[in-house]
């Protein structure tokens, strides 16, 4: 099992890398389907993940209940951390849209993965704020990273990533690949995913 960002996954699959099963955003899977790279019959919904706000475990949780409170919290932060994956691209655009990019300047820290957001916030201390997938935040908290989830982004500025799974047409083991894709969408899997914030 290998984890990577969706843009990198797209590039690798498009370049012909052979894999058995792919979990990615709806857009990526639809593109793969159009290219004939997946077994369409195995395409299924894994779940939806929302963006959350995290701080150091010892920090006082800021108010992020609406867009204005969220802006105030970021402006008071020593560091604002996001990644360069799909959710991070959304956050970068949100900072621009809210007029925060120029105001925050070099306080914005961009890392290369969801786990790195958590690690960076833990390292930077109680003044730092991060934004990443709630599911990744909860996994890192469970692993003992010194961060905590404050809350999801306010509904008015929330970003929901919808993930799908499919067996790849070029898999050398099409039967097991299809079975795995199906298992990732069944009720037992949904129960496990729900515990990490994916619905």
VOPAGU-2260 file (C-alpha; in pm, 1 decimal, decimal comma):
REM VOPAGU-2260
SITE   aa  ch    i         X         Y         Z
SITE  UNK   A    0       0,0       0,0       0,0
SITE  UNK   A    1     140,9     337,2     -96,9
SITE  UNK   A    2       4,8     682,2     -12,7
SITE  UNK   A    3      68,4     985,9    -229,4
SITE  UNK   A    4    -101,3    1310,8    -328,6
SITE  UNK   A    5    -367,2    1298,3    -598,9
SITE  UNK   A    6    -171,5    1517,9    -847,1
SITE  UNK   A    7     127,5    1282,4    -817,6
SITE  UNK   A    8    -100,0     979,3    -841,8
SITE  UNK   A    9    -255,0    1115,5   -1161,6
SITE  UNK   A   10      88,5    1165,2   -1315,0
SITE  UNK   A   11     210,2     817,6   -1221,7
SITE  UNK   A   12     -99,4     636,8   -1348,3
SITE  UNK   A   13    -109,1     845,7   -1667,1
SITE  UNK   A   14     256,1     758,1   -1724,7
SITE  UNK   A   15     163,5     389,2   -1724,5
SITE  UNK   A   16     261,9     278,9   -1374,4
SITE  UNK   A   17      92,1     -53,0   -1303,3
SITE  UNK   A   18    -117,6     -68,6    -987,3
SITE  UNK   A   19    -403,5    -291,0    -873,6
SITE  UNK   A   20    -642,3     -51,9    -699,2
SITE  UNK   A   21    -657,6     327,3    -678,2
SITE  UNK   A   22    -833,3     546,3    -421,5
SITE  UNK   A   23    -849,5     909,8    -531,4
SITE  UNK   A   24   -1078,8    1205,2    -581,9
SITE  UNK   A   25   -1380,2    1173,4    -807,8
SITE  UNK   A   26   -1218,2    1387,7   -1076,6
SITE  UNK   A   27    -910,6    1165,9   -1093,8
SITE  UNK   A   28   -1113,4     844,7   -1113,7
SITE  UNK   A   29   -1339,8     990,4   -1382,9
SITE  UNK   A   30   -1031,8    1084,5   -1585,3
SITE  UNK   A   31    -889,7     733,6   -1543,4
SITE  UNK   A   32   -1226,5     591,4   -1650,5
SITE  UNK   A   33   -1228,8     808,5   -1963,3
SITE  UNK   A   34    -878,4     681,4   -2042,3
SITE  UNK   A   35    -991,4     319,8   -2004,0
SITE  UNK   A   36    -758,3     266,0   -1709,7
SITE  UNK   A   37   -1014,3     129,9   -1460,5
SITE  UNK   A   38   -1278,6    -142,4   -1448,9
SITE  UNK   A   39   -1585,2      82,5   -1439,9
SITE  UNK   A   40   -1792,4    -186,9   -1269,1
SITE  UNK   A   41   -1565,9    -161,9    -962,0
SITE  UNK   A   42   -1592,7     218,2    -927,0
SITE  UNK   A   43   -1741,5     302,3    -586,8
SITE  UNK   A   44   -1766,9     575,0    -325,0
SITE  UNK   A   45   -1526,0     543,1     -32,9
SITE  UNK   A   46   -1638,5     858,2     149,7
SITE  UNK   A   47   -1614,5    1230,7     198,7
SITE  UNK   A   48   -1347,9    1412,2     395,5
SITE  UNK   A   49   -1367,8    1767,1     525,6
SITE  UNK   A   50   -1095,9    2017,6     609,9
SITE  UNK   A   51   -1032,7    2086,5     975,7
SITE  UNK   A   52    -833,2    2337,3    1178,2
SITE  UNK   A   53    -566,1    2207,0    1412,9
SITE  UNK   A   54    -340,3    2358,5    1677,3
SITE  UNK   A   55     -69,5    2239,9    1913,5
SITE  UNK   A   56    -198,5    2008,4    2186,2
SITE  UNK   A   57    -112,1    2270,0    2452,4
SITE  UNK   A   58    -272,7    2563,5    2270,0
SITE  UNK   A   59    -603,4    2725,5    2357,5
SITE  UNK   A   60    -842,0    2639,3    2076,4
SITE  UNK   A   61    -926,9    2955,6    1880,0
SITE  UNK   A   62   -1276,2    3048,2    1771,7
SITE  UNK   A   63   -1322,7    2938,5    1409,5
SITE  UNK   A   64   -1702,7    2923,6    1416,9
SITE  UNK   A   65   -1749,2    3145,6    1112,2
SITE  UNK   A   66   -1537,9    3299,0     836,5
SITE  UNK   A   67   -1464,7    3621,4    1026,9
SITE  UNK   A   68   -1359,2    3434,4    1341,4
SITE  UNK   A   69   -1143,9    3205,8    1125,1
SITE  UNK   A   70    -972,6    3509,3     970,0
SITE  UNK   A   71    -902,2    3657,1    1314,0
SITE  UNK   A   72    -756,5    3327,7    1433,4
SITE  UNK   A   73    -520,6    3304,8    1136,3
SITE  UNK   A   74    -410,1    3666,1    1168,4
SITE  UNK   A   75    -319,4    3599,2    1533,2
SITE  UNK   A   76    -117,5    3286,3    1447,1
SITE  UNK   A   77     260,6    3267,4    1442,9
SITE  UNK   A   78     249,9    3016,2    1155,8
SITE  UNK   A   79     -27,3    2903,2     919,6
SITE  UNK   A   80      39,6    2555,8     781,9
SITE  UNK   A   81    -114,6    2367,0     489,3
SITE  UNK   A   82       7,2    2119,4     231,6
SITE  UNK   A   83      41,4    2128,5    -145,7
SITE  UNK   A   84    -205,4    1844,4    -215,1
SITE  UNK   A   85    -568,4    1887,7    -324,6
SITE  UNK   A   86    -691,8    2027,7       8,3
SITE  UNK   A   87    -383,6    2248,6      33,4
SITE  UNK   A   88    -449,3    2394,4    -311,5
SITE  UNK   A   89    -798,6    2479,7    -187,4
SITE  UNK   A   90    -656,1    2640,2     130,5
SITE  UNK   A   91    -408,3    2847,4     -71,1
SITE  UNK   A   92    -696,3    2978,0    -282,8
SITE  UNK   A   93    -905,5    3042,9      27,7
SITE  UNK   A   94    -628,6    3248,9     188,6
SITE  UNK   A   95    -610,7    3454,4    -129,7
SITE  UNK   A   96    -989,1    3494,2    -149,1
SITE  UNK   A   97   -1013,7    3606,1     214,4
SITE  UNK   A   98    -737,1    3863,2     164,1
SITE  UNK   A   99    -505,4    3681,7     404,2
SITE  UNK   A  100    -219,9    3573,4     177,9
SITE  UNK   A  101     -45,4    3910,7     169,6
SITE  UNK   A  102    -122,8    3984,4     535,3
SITE  UNK   A  103      23,2    3652,1     653,0
SITE  UNK   A  104     323,6    3664,7     420,8
SITE  UNK   A  105     606,3    3439,6     533,0
SITE  UNK   A  106     400,4    3307,5     823,0
SITE  UNK   A  107     242,1    3070,9     567,0
SITE  UNK   A  108     423,0    2736,1     570,2
SITE  UNK   A  109     354,5    2487,9     289,5
SITE  UNK   A  110     451,2    2123,5     346,8
SITE  UNK   A  111     423,9    1817,5     125,1
SITE  UNK   A  112     173,6    1592,8     304,2
SITE  UNK   A  113    -113,5    1580,0     549,4
SITE  UNK   A  114      97,7    1419,4     818,8
SITE  UNK   A  115     360,6    1691,7     772,3
SITE  UNK   A  116      98,5    1958,6     853,7
SITE  UNK   A  117      46,5    1797,7    1192,2
SITE  UNK   A  118     418,2    1749,4    1254,6
SITE  UNK   A  119     493,7    2110,7    1160,5
SITE  UNK   A  120     221,4    2251,8    1390,2
SITE  UNK   A  121     354,9    2035,8    1674,1
SITE  UNK   A  122     707,3    2160,3    1603,4
SITE  UNK   A  123     614,3    2529,9    1572,7
SITE  UNK   A  124     430,1    2528,5    1905,6
SITE  UNK   A  125     108,5    2673,8    2050,2
SITE  UNK   A  126     100,5    2979,7    1823,4
SITE  UNK   A  127      72,8    2777,0    1502,6
SITE  UNK   A  128    -247,0    2684,9    1319,9
SITE  UNK   A  129    -276,9    2418,0    1053,8
SITE  UNK   A  130    -547,8    2316,1     810,5
SITE  UNK   A  131    -580,7    1967,2     670,5
SITE  UNK   A  132    -811,1    1672,8     621,4
SITE  UNK   A  133    -989,9    1588,3     947,1
SITE  UNK   A  134    -922,9    1219,0     888,9
SITE  UNK   A  135    -546,0    1281,4     874,6
SITE  UNK   A  136    -555,7    1501,6    1185,7
SITE  UNK   A  137    -734,4    1232,0    1383,8
SITE  UNK   A  138    -489,7     964,8    1270,4
SITE  UNK   A  139    -194,0    1179,4    1377,9
SITE  UNK   A  140    -354,6    1256,1    1715,3
SITE  UNK   A  141    -403,1     881,4    1766,4
SITE  UNK   A  142     -34,0     829,2    1685,5
SITE  UNK   A  143      63,0    1069,4    1963,9
SITE  UNK   A  144     144,3    1380,3    1759,4
SITE  UNK   A  145     117,8    1686,5    1986,0
SITE  UNK   A  146    -176,2    1845,0    1803,8
SITE  UNK   A  147    -553,4    1859,8    1843,8
SITE  UNK   A  148    -847,5    1918,9    1614,9
SITE  UNK   A  149   -1018,7    2252,1    1682,5
SITE  UNK   A  150   -1316,0    2215,2    1447,2
SITE  UNK   A  151   -1405,0    2172,0    1081,2
SITE  UNK   A  152   -1373,7    2482,0     866,2
SITE  UNK   A  153   -1695,2    2685,9     886,1
SITE  UNK   A  154   -1959,9    2558,9     643,8
SITE  UNK   A  155   -1945,6    2876,5     434,7
SITE  UNK   A  156   -1579,6    2812,7     347,9
SITE  UNK   A  157   -1561,7    2435,4     385,1
SITE  UNK   A  158   -1411,3    2210,0     118,8
SITE  UNK   A  159   -1529,1    1850,7      90,0
SITE  UNK   A  160   -1306,8    1598,9     -88,7
SITE  UNK   A  161   -1496,6    1298,1    -218,8
SITE  UNK   A  162   -1290,6     982,4    -261,9
SITE  UNK   A  163   -1366,8     692,2    -490,9
SITE  UNK   A  164   -1201,9     354,9    -544,6
SITE  UNK   A  165   -1163,2     136,3    -853,3
SITE  UNK   A  166    -968,9    -166,4    -966,2
SITE  UNK   A  167    -727,0     -84,0   -1244,4
SITE  UNK   A  168    -770,9    -242,5   -1586,0
SITE  UNK   A  169    -400,5    -328,3   -1608,1
SITE  UNK   A  170    -390,1    -510,9   -1273,3
SITE  UNK   A  171    -215,8    -848,8   -1303,0
SITE  UNK   A  172    -462,6    -977,7   -1039,5
SITE  UNK   A  173    -802,4    -849,6   -1154,6
SITE  UNK   A  174   -1010,0   -1074,1    -927,8
SITE  UNK   A  175    -840,1    -978,0    -599,5
SITE  UNK   A  176    -821,3    -614,3    -714,1
SITE  UNK   A  177   -1197,2    -603,9    -773,5
SITE  UNK   A  178   -1258,6    -771,7    -437,2
SITE  UNK   A  179   -1045,1    -514,0    -257,6
SITE  UNK   A  180   -1222,2    -226,1    -432,3
SITE  UNK   A  181   -1556,1    -370,8    -324,2
SITE  UNK   A  182   -1436,8    -424,9      33,9
SITE  UNK   A  183   -1338,1     -57,7      61,8
SITE  UNK   A  184   -1698,1      46,3      -6,3
SITE  UNK   A  185   -1887,6    -201,9     212,0
SITE  UNK   A  186   -2054,9    -133,1     546,3
SITE  UNK   A  187   -1762,7    -264,0     753,2
SITE  UNK   A  188   -1525,4     -24,4     577,9
SITE  UNK   A  189   -1766,2     265,7     623,0
SITE  UNK   A  190   -1770,0     203,0     997,9
SITE  UNK   A  191   -1389,7     215,5    1011,9
SITE  UNK   A  192   -1370,9     529,0     794,7
SITE  UNK   A  193   -1639,7     703,8    1002,3
SITE  UNK   A  194   -1418,5     669,8    1311,0
SITE  UNK   A  195   -1157,8     884,8    1135,4
SITE  UNK   A  196   -1399,0    1154,1    1019,8
SITE  UNK   A  197   -1478,5    1022,8     670,7
SITE  UNK   A  198   -1850,0     987,7     597,7
